[in-house]
Amino acid sequence: MVHRKVGGAYWPRPRQIKSSRGQIGPSHPLNITITDKNMITRKPPPHAKDLRKGRYSENNQIYLITTVTHQRQKIFTDFTLGRIVIQAMKYQHQQQKLNSLAFVIMPDHLHWLFALQNSYSLSEVMQSVKGYSARKIQKINQEQGKINTEPLWQDGYHDHAVRKEEDLKKMARYIIANPLRANLVKTIADYPLWDATWL
């Protein structure tokens, strides 16, 4: 796996990816660091408990995670707020909790493909990412005089344990092509909130 130096730490480097729509270019460069590890926790509603039934986190297993904003609010049309989520994801990678393979942050949800490492669990990773990003975005809103008592994220998340026979490169291409299918941009090079490992 090839990495690039970003903000004093290594992070997976996007490469040229072929799709039915043509050449997919590199993502936006990120010069970001993580210093605040605090996070927000709340009592989950019943549906979040249902999402966790039967969930098992396996070391080195590759997962595709999808999580959505509260009431599908289009929070991440503001790319600055989307990059806060990327900071939180990057931190998990730096701490060797996982190996990030591909992701895209859409206006109201996140798709993330990664392999768990060092016996960390899905719940630990997602609690950290969602908690950190919620706290930071809440702080920004307060500084801008915006009063919002609603949570950032919907509780729970959907996870798919990738089977060995599934094509990871094809899956990654599909993930990062989400902004194209949603007609947010004409070329993925114009969308800053994605990254992928493979050609």
N, C-alpha and C positions, 0 to 999 in steps of 0.2 A: 504493500500500500504506500502510495506517495503522499507526502505531507508538505504543507507550506508553512513558513514562519509567519505567524500573525500575532501581533500584540505581545511578543515575547514568548509565545508558545506555539506548538505545532497543531495544525488542524487539517483535516482531509482536503486535498486540492481538487477542485472541479476540473474536468478535462472536456474536450470536445466530444459531444454525444450525438450520435446519428438518430434521427427520428423520421417519421413519415412526413414531417413538416420541414425537414432540412437539418442543417447543422445547428446544434445547440451550443452556445458560447459559454464563457466563464461567468461565474456569479460575481456579485459585488464584493470587493475586498473589504475585510472587516478588521479594524484596529481597535480591539476591545479587550478589556480585562475584567476579571471577577474579583471583587473584594468583600462583598456582603453575602454571607451565607445564611442569613436569617430567612425564615419563610413563614407564610400564613397557613394555618390549618383550621378547618371548620368541620363540624359534624356533618357527614355526608347524608343525603336523602336516601330513601329506600332503593331507588333505581341504581344508585352507585354501588350499593351492597350487592345487588343482583349481578352487576358487571364483574364483580370479583369472584363469583362462585366458580369453583373449579380451576381458578387461576393458579398456575405453577410457573415459577421463574427458573429457567434452566441455564446454567453457565454455558457460555459460547453459543447458545441458541440465538438465531436471528429472528427478530420480531419486526412486524410492521404495526406501528402504533398510530391511531387516529384519536385526536381529542378536539373538542369544540369549545368555543367561547359560550358564556352564559347567554341563553336565549338567542344564540347564533348572531350576536352583535358583531358588526364588521369592524372590529377594533383595529385590525392590522392593515387597513387601507392607509393608515399612518405607518410608513415603513420604519420610522424611528422606534415605534413601539414594537414592531416585529423584530427589530435587531436586539431588543432586550431579551426576547425569547431565545434568540440565537446565542446570546451571551450565556444564558442558563444551560443550554444544550452543550455549548462548547466546554463549559466547566465540567460537565459529566464526563466528556471525552478526555479532558486533561487529567482528571482524577482517575482515569483508567477504570471507570465503572462500566464503560461500554466502548465499542468501536463504531462510530457513526459512519454509515454508508451512504445515506441519501436523505434529504428532507425537503419539504416545501411548506412555507407558512402562507396559507391563503387568508383572505380577509377575516374569515370567521372560524378557521380550523387549522390544525397542524397534522401533516403526515410525516412520519419519521421512521426510517428503516435503520436498525442498528443491531449489533450483536452484544449481548450482555457479557460482562467480564468480571472476574475476581469475586464471584459469588454474590454480587449485588442483585437485588430484586427489581422487578418492574415497578412495584409500588414505591420503592425508595427513589428510583430515578424520576418517576413522574411527579411524585410529591415535591421533590426538590425543584424540578423545572417549573412546575406550575406555581409553587409557592413563591419562589424567587421572583419570577416575572410578575406575579400579581402584586407583590409588595413594591417593586420598583415602579411599576406603572401607576399604582395608587399614589405613590409619592410624587410622581411627575404631575398627575392630575391635581393634587393638592397645591403644588407650587404654582400651577396655572389658574388656581381659583375654581377648579371644577370639583363639585361635590357629587360624588357617586358612591352610594352605599351598596351597589350591586357587586357581586363577585365578578372576577374577570373570566374564570373558567367554569364550565359546567363540571359537576363532580363526575368522577369516573372517566374511563377511556376504553376504547376498543382495541384489543390486541389480537394479532394473527401470528401464530408461530409458523414461520416459513418452513415448508418441507424441503427435503434435500433435492427433490426433483424439480422444484420450481426455479425458474430462470431469474436470478437476482438482477442481472443487468436490465432485462426487460421490465422487471418490476420497478427499478430505479428510474428508467426512462419514463414509465407511465406516471410515476409520482411527480417528477419535476415538470412534466408536460401539463399539469393541472392548470396553471395560469393561461396556457394556450387554449385549452378546451373551454375555459370559463370566459374567453375573449377579453381577458384583462390586458394582454399585450399581444403584439403580432409576432414577436420573436422572444424566446425565453431569455436571451441576453439582456433584454430591457427590464426584466423582473429581478429585483435584488434579493429576494428572500428564499433562496434555494441553494443547495450544494449537493454534489454527488462525487463518488470516488472513481467510478469506472469510465472508460471510453464507451 
